[in-house]
């Protein structure tokens, strides 16, 4: 093999190993965030929400919704921690440029993490959170078979099992949730398109939805982000005031600067007043 081909093969092999290393690091980071978020949600949720459900179908639906909410919280936590992670990794690389064991903190890894967080945040915001809500509220279309439903006709022998009925009930809810989510997506996109057509005066703002991915989805993401920032600015003062109020009620005020002689005098006057009334 020629030296040029060996060098090209070495470069391709190095790129392959770097890509595999980045995928493993991203998977480990996301798995750690997912486990942490799962413990956080299971700690703060009510036990009657997911564990004390007597219907197997409702219990399975609640477990799926719990997984979707845990995934969304892990993505949100990753988006919050990504900027400090980028700054710290950059400082570590600048402090130890020749260290072999920290060379995996490179720009390619940070860029890949930013792309994954942006993709998963859009997917969670547009699809996963609405799907989890509508999925828990759905009951399936009329005529769909339910677990434990006495009005359902008997199933054939090859599907007369509880697992098959459970899957049928879950798929009925999935169909209903998908239809509702599709209608909601069309409604939101139509509202965004009309708003952009009203605000903009050029012909590009009034064209059809051909540039959906390049224009309308980022515009929708920006609108939702702006709404979240405004909600944060409105709720932060109320949250701080509530926090200080609760803290003031729970904490005991120190009595280091109180005058004991004055308290004794007040107690004697109160005792004299009571004795005079008696």
C-alpha positions in Angstrom: 0.0 0.0 0.0 1.3 3.4 -0.9 2.3 5.9 1.8 -0.4 8.3 0.6 -3.1 5.7 0.9 -1.8 4.8 4.4 -2.0 8.4 5.5 -5.5 8.7 4.1 -6.5 5.5 5.9 -5.0 6.7 9.1 -6.9 10.0 8.8 -10.1 8.2 8.1 -9.5 5.9 11.0 -8.8 8.8 13.4 -12.0 10.5 12.3 -14.0 7.4 12.8 -12.6 6.9 16.3 -13.2 10.6 17.2 -16.8 10.2 16.0 -17.4 7.1 18.0 -15.9 8.8 21.1 -18.2 11.8 20.7 -21.2 9.5 20.3 -20.2 7.6 23.5 -19.7 10.8 25.5 -23.0 12.3 24.3 -24.8 9.0 25.2 -23.2 8.9 28.6 -24.0 12.5 29.4 -27.6 12.2 28.3 -28.0 8.9 30.2 -26.7 10.6 33.4 -29.0 13.6 32.9 -32.0 11.2 32.2 -31.3 9.2 35.4 -31.0 12.4 37.4 -34.2 13.8 36.0 -36.0 10.6 36.6 -35.1 10.7 40.3 -36.2 14.4 40.5 -39.6 13.7 38.9 -40.3 10.6 40.9 -39.3 12.5 44.1 -41.7 15.4 43.5 -44.6 13.7 41.8 -47.6 12.4 43.6 -47.6 8.7 44.1 -51.2 8.4 43.1 -50.4 9.7 39.6 -48.5 6.8 38.3 -48.3 4.0 40.8 -51.8 3.6 42.2 -53.6 3.2 38.9 -55.7 0.1 38.9 -56.2 -0.1 35.1 -53.2 -1.6 33.3 -53.8 0.6 30.2 -53.8 3.8 32.3 -50.7 2.6 34.1 -48.9 2.0 30.9 -50.0 5.4 29.5 -48.8 7.1 32.6 -45.4 5.4 32.4 -45.0 6.5 28.8 -45.9 10.0 29.8 -43.4 9.9 32.6 -40.7 8.8 30.2 -41.5 11.7 27.8 -41.5 14.2 30.7 -38.2 12.8 31.9 -36.7 13.1 28.5 -37.9 16.7 28.1 -36.5 17.7 31.6 -33.2 16.1 30.7 -33.0 18.1 27.5 -33.9 21.3 29.4 -31.3 20.6 32.0 -28.7 19.9 29.3 -29.5 23.2 27.6 -29.0 25.0 30.9 -25.7 23.3 31.7 -24.3 23.4 28.1 -23.0 27.0 28.3 -21.1 26.5 31.6 -19.8 23.2 30.3 -18.5 24.9 27.2 -16.8 27.7 29.2 -15.2 25.2 31.7 -14.0 22.9 28.9 -12.5 25.8 27.0 -10.7 27.0 30.2 -9.4 23.5 30.9 -8.1 23.1 27.4 -6.3 26.5 27.6 -4.8 25.6 31.0 -3.6 22.1 29.9 -3.1 22.2 26.1 -0.6 19.3 26.0 -2.5 16.9 28.3 -3.6 13.7 26.5 -6.4 12.8 28.8 -8.5 15.9 28.2 -8.1 16.2 24.5 -11.6 14.8 24.1 -12.9 18.2 25.2 -12.6 19.7 21.7 -14.6 22.0 19.6 -16.2 19.2 17.6 -17.7 17.7 20.8 -19.1 21.0 22.0 -20.5 21.8 18.5 -22.1 18.4 18.4 -23.7 18.9 21.8 -25.1 22.2 20.8 -26.6 20.7 17.7 -28.2 17.8 19.7 -29.6 20.1 22.3 -31.1 22.4 19.7 -32.6 19.5 17.9 -34.0 17.8 21.0 -35.3 21.1 22.5 -37.3 21.8 19.3 -38.6 18.2 19.3 -39.5 18.4 22.9 -41.2 21.8 22.6 -43.1 21.1 19.4 -43.9 17.3 19.7 -43.1 15.5 23.0 -44.7 17.8 25.6 -48.0 18.3 23.7 -48.0 14.6 22.9 -47.5 13.6 26.5 -50.3 15.9 27.6 -52.8 14.8 25.0 -51.8 11.2 25.4 -52.7 11.2 29.1 -56.0 12.9 28.4 -57.0 10.7 25.4 -59.4 7.7 25.6 -59.3 6.4 22.1 -61.7 6.9 19.3 -65.2 5.6 19.5 -65.4 1.8 18.8 -61.8 1.1 19.9 -61.3 -1.9 22.1 -60.4 -1.3 25.7 -58.9 -3.4 28.4 -61.6 -4.8 30.7 -64.4 -3.4 28.6 -67.4 -5.8 28.8 -69.0 -4.4 25.7 -66.2 -5.5 23.5 -66.8 -8.6 21.4 -64.7 -11.7 22.0 -61.3 -11.6 20.3 -60.0 -14.4 18.1 -58.0 -17.2 19.8 -54.7 -15.9 18.5 -55.2 -12.4 20.0 -57.2 -13.3 23.1 -54.5 -12.2 25.5 -54.2 -9.3 27.9 -51.1 -8.0 26.3 -52.8 -7.8 22.9 -55.8 -5.9 24.4 -53.4 -3.6 26.2 -51.5 -2.8 23.0 -54.8 -2.2 21.2 -55.9 0.2 23.9 -52.6 2.1 23.8 -52.6 2.3 20.0 -56.1 3.7 20.0 -54.9 6.4 22.3 -51.8 7.0 20.1 -54.0 7.4 17.0 -56.3 9.9 18.8 -53.3 11.8 20.2 -51.6 12.0 16.8 -54.8 13.3 15.1 -55.2 16.0 17.9 -51.6 16.9 17.7 -51.7 17.2 13.9 -54.8 19.5 14.1 -53.1 21.6 16.8 -49.9 21.9 14.6 -51.9 23.1 11.6 -53.7 25.6 13.8 -50.5 27.0 15.3 -48.7 27.1 12.0 -51.7 28.9 10.4 -51.7 31.5 13.2 -48.0 32.0 12.8 -48.3 32.4 9.0 -51.2 34.9 9.4 -49.2 36.8 12.0 -46.1 37.0 9.8 -48.3 38.0 6.8 -49.9 40.8 8.9 -46.6 42.1 10.3 -44.5 41.8 7.2 -45.2 44.0 4.1 -43.1 42.1 1.6 -44.2 39.3 -0.7 -42.0 36.8 0.9 -44.0 37.0 4.2 -47.2 36.2 2.3 -45.9 33.2 0.4 -47.1 29.7 1.2 -45.5 27.2 3.6 -42.7 26.1 1.3 -40.0 27.5 3.5 -41.4 25.8 6.7 -38.2 24.4 8.1 -36.0 27.5 7.3 -38.4 30.3 8.3 -41.6 29.3 10.2 -40.2 26.8 12.7 -37.4 29.2 13.9 -40.0 32.0 14.0 -42.3 29.8 16.1 -39.4 28.8 18.3 -38.5 32.5 18.8 -42.1 33.4 19.7 -42.3 30.6 22.2 -38.9 31.6 23.7 -40.1 35.2 23.9 -43.2 34.1 25.7 -41.1 32.0 28.1 -38.8 35.0 28.9 -41.8 37.3 29.5 -43.4 34.7 31.8 -40.1 34.3 33.6 -39.9 38.1 34.1 -43.4 38.2 35.4 -43.2 35.2 37.7 -39.7 35.8 39.2 -40.7 38.8 41.5 -43.8 36.9 42.8 -41.7 33.8 43.4 -39.1 35.8 45.3 -41.7 37.5 47.4 -43.4 34.2 48.2 -40.0 32.6 49.0 -39.1 35.4 51.5 -42.6 35.3 53.0 -42.4 31.5 53.6 -38.8 31.8 54.9 -39.8 34.6 57.3 -42.6 32.4 58.7 -40.5 29.4 59.1 -37.4 31.0 60.6 -37.3 32.0 64.3 -36.2 35.6 64.9 -33.1 35.9 67.1 -33.6 37.2 70.6 -30.0 38.3 71.3 -30.8 42.1 71.3 -33.9 41.9 73.6 -33.8 43.6 77.0 -34.8 41.2 79.7 -35.3 43.9 82.3 -37.9 45.5 80.1 -39.7 42.2 79.6 -39.7 41.7 83.4 -41.2 45.1 83.9 -43.9 44.5 81.3 -44.7 41.2 83.0 -45.0 42.8 86.4 -47.3 45.5 85.0 -49.5 42.8 83.4 -49.6 40.9 86.6 -50.5 44.0 88.6 -53.3 44.8 86.1 -54.8 41.4 86.4 -54.6 41.5 90.1 -56.3 44.9 90.2 -59.2 43.6 88.0 -59.6 40.5 90.2 
